[in-house]
Amino acid sequence: MDEQINPVVRFIAEMSKQIFERNIRGQIDYENDLKAFQKYRDMAHQANAPRQEARIVNLMAVMNSISGHLSLAEEQFTLAFVLNQELGDKFGVVTALNNKAFFLTSLGRYEEATDLYLQGIAICESSPDETLRAYLLVLSGYLAICYMREEYDQMPAYFEKIQAIQDDYLTKHRKHTSNYATVMTEVYRSMAEYYLYRKDYNQAKSMIGTGLEFAKELSLTFELADLHHTQAHIALAVGDIDSANTHWAKAIEILEDVPAKSNVGRNYNQEARYLDKRGYGDYGQRFAKYAYDIFESLQMKEDAKLAEVLL
């Protein structure tokens, strides 16, 4: 029976989705959730539903990432890629590459993430009809990696690729317009960093303004905080320390009530890496300490070590 109409598979999908949605809110009952995911994975396998099994492996990877079980998360992100590859599901393959690349990016493993994003982009460009929705994700991710690695010269070409698919995306994927808006918030944040590098501060602020329109419309949290981080970077560049501190305070205020504290810690650690790499070590240490304290409180030892090196 086709997976999409199999009632057992639909039940598995709904139950695993409920666990996942609770997990990403930071509400994790680790041992029980892990057992439940494994049970649903076994059920999917018995129901001959390999696509659903691959999806559950990805959900397990996300939970392990949020929980700080980094080695296990990485193994499962890789397994999700392998399972989709065996199915010949190019959309699933690119989605798996994107998810693992995002995970690696959050840990500061930018070079490895770069390779995965480029691999995903190549697959999408060879099979555009199958992968359009995933194409936007990997393009956005790669754009962010470029500024994180200070490889700014590549960014306009990839921004043009995003602009070239926007109309097609919105026509074919109307029910995913909120996902589009979320991704575009990060795209405009990345391009603000590009124009900051070019010292075109007016254009950088224009990109921020467009990103803010998307972020505020959807009441986004991390994306809005990131836009405040970049506004702080612009303020630093022109010597306005008070404005930089104001924007950082707004970012912290936005993230203060986010229940998924491990993700907050990684956001702060990413800001610390950015600042440290650009010679703002004193400010970077402040964010590294915020991150370290969060990871210590959650007993996330591997993440804590990544923050500690920036202190």
N, C-alpha and C positions, 0 to 999 in steps of 0.2 A: 504494500500500500504506500502511496506517495506520502512523504513526511508531512507535507502541508495539510493533508486532510486526515491523517491518522490521529484519532482522539487521544491515544496514549501519548503520542509525541507532543500534541498540543498541551496536554496536562503537564508533561515534563517541562516544556518551555515556560509555561505560566508559573509553575512553582519555583523553578530556578531563577526566573526573572525577579520574583518577589524577594528572594534572598539577596540577589545582586543589588537591587535598588536600596535595600536596607544597608548592605555593605558600603556602598558609595556614600551613604550618609554618615559613615563612621560607626554604625551599629553592627558590630561583629561579635558573634558568639563562635569563636574560631573552631573549636573542636566539633561542635554540633553542626556548624555550617559546612565544614569540610566533609563530614560524614554524609550530610544531605546531598551535597554536590556529587560525591562519589556514587551515592545510591542512584541519583538521576542519570549520571553518566552510564552506569551499568544498565539501567532501564533502557536508555537510548540505544545502547549497543545490542541489547536483546531484541529491541523493536526494529533492528536493521535501519537505524536512523543516523548515519554517519555525520551528516551536517549538524544535527542537534548535538551529537557527542562532541564535535569540534567546538561548537559554541559554548558548551559547558566547560570544556577545558580552558577556554579563554576567560570565562567568568571566574574560574578557580585561580587563574593566574592573577587577575585583577585583585581578588581578595587577598592573595598572598603578598602581592605588592603593597597594598594598603596596610597590611599587618606587619610588614617589615621582614617577611620571609623571602629575602631577595633571591637566593639561589633557586629555591623551589619555584618562585614566580618566573624567573628567567627560563627554567626548564619547560614550564607549562606554556609560556608564550611561544617557545620554539616548537613544542609539540603541536600547538594549534596551527602553526604554519605548515608543519609536515602533513597533518591530517587534511587540511584544505588542499595542499598540493597533490596528495594522493587522489583526492576527489576530482581534480581538474577544475576546481572552483576558483577562478582568477580573482573574483571580487573578494572571496574569503581569504585568499592568499595575500592580497594587498592589504586587507584589513588587519590580518595577523602581523604583517610586517610593520604596519603603522603603529599597532598597539605595542609591539616590542620596542620599536624605535622611540616612542613616547616614554616608555618605562626607562630605557637607557638614558634618554635626555634628562629625565628627572634626577638621575644619579650622577650627572655630569660626564657621562661616557659618550661624548659628542661624536667622536670619530666613528665608533661602531654604529651609532644611530644614523650618521650620514650615509653609510653604506646601505643600510636597510631602506632608508627613504629613497635613495637613488634607484635601488632595485625595484621598489614599488612603482616609482615613476616610470621606469622603463616598461614594466608589465602593462601599466595603464595606457601608455602611448602606443603599445603594440595591439591592444584590445580595448579601444575606447568605449565601445558600446556596452561591454560587460562591466566596466569598472569606473564609470563616470563619477559616482558618488564617492568612491574611495580615492579617486584621483585628486579631488579637492583637498582631502585630508593630508595626503602625502606631500602635495605641493606646499600646503600651509606649514606642515612640520619641517620640511626642508628649508623653507624661507626663514623660519625661526633659528634653525641650526646655523644658517649662514651668518647671522649677526652674532650668535653666541660664539662662533669660531672666528669672528672678525673677517669673514670672507664676503665682504659687502659687495664687491663688483659683480657677483653672480646674481644678486637679488632682483634687479630690474627685469631680467629675462624671465625669471620664474613668476614674478608678479604679473607680467604680460600673459603668461600661460594661464594664470588664474582668471584674469580678466577675459580671456578668450573663451572660457568655458562657462562663464556665469549665466548667460542667457539660456544655453542648452540645459544646464543644471536645473535652473528654476522652472523651465518648461517640463522637463521629464520627471522631476522629483518635487512636485509642489507640496506634498505632505511632509517633506523634510526641510521646509523653509527655516524653521527655528534652528536646525543643525547648521544650515548654511550661514545664518546670521552669527551663530557662535564661532564658527571657523573664521568668518570674515573679520570678527573683532580681533582675533589674533593676527590675521594677515595685516590689518592696518597698524597694529602695534608694531609688527616687525618692520613695516615700511617706515614708520616713524623713527625707528632706530637707524634705518638706512639714511634717512635725511639728516638725522642728528650727526651721523658720521660725516656726511657731506657739509655739515655746518649750515644747512639750509633750515634754519629753525622755524621759519614761517610754514614751510611745507611739512615739517615734522609735526607741528601743532595742528595743521589741517588734517593730517592722517589720524592724529589722536582724536580730533573732533568727530570724524566719521566713525572711528571705533567706539567712541562713547555713545553715539546714537544707537548702535547695535546693542551694546552692553546694557544700557539703561532700559531699552525697550523690553529686553528679556529678563531683567533683574539678575544678571549674571554676577558671580562673585569673584572667582579667580581671574577671569578675563578683565573685570573692572579693576581689580587690584593691580594687575599687570600694567594696565594703562596708566595708573598712578605711579607705578615704578618708573615707567618711561618718562613721564612728566618730571619726575625727580631727576632723572638722568639729564634731561634738557636743562633743568635749572642748575644742576652742577656745572654743566658745560659753560654756562654764562656767568657763573660765580654767584648765583642767588641761593645761598645755603638755606636761608629761611624758607623759601618756596620749596626746596627739595625736602626739607624736614616736614613741611605741611603735607606734601603729597605722600610721603612715606607713612605719616600718621594716618592718612585717609585709607591707605592700603591695609594697614594693620587693623584699623577699625572695621573695615569690610570683612576681613578674615577672622576676626575675633570670635564671631558666633558660628563659624563653620564647624559642624560636628566632626568632620573627617580630619582630625588634627594632624595625622601623618602627612596628608597632602599639603596642609598649611606649612608644616616643617620643610617639606621639599621646595615649596614656593620660596620660602625665606632663604633656603640654602642656595637656590638658583640665583637669587638676587645677590647673595654674598659672593658667589663665583663671578658674576658679572662685574661687580664693583672691584673686587680684588684684581681681576685681570686688567682693568683699566686704570689702575693706580689709585683707587679710592679705598685702600685697605682698611682704614679706620672705620669707615662706614660699613664696609663689608663685614668686619668682625662683629659689628652690632647685630647684623642679620644672622650671621653664623651662630651667635650665642642664642638668639631667639630659637633657631632651628635645633640647636643642641639640647636646649632645655626641654623642648617638646619631645624629641626622640628619647631622651633619658626618662621622661615621665611615662612614656609608652613602652619602655624597655626595648626599644628598637636599636640594638647595639651596632648593627652594620651602618645604619643611617647616621647614628651618633658619631661614628668614626669619620664619616665623610664631612660632617660639620666641624669636627674637632680640628681637622687639618687646616681650616680657615681661620681658627682663633689665634 
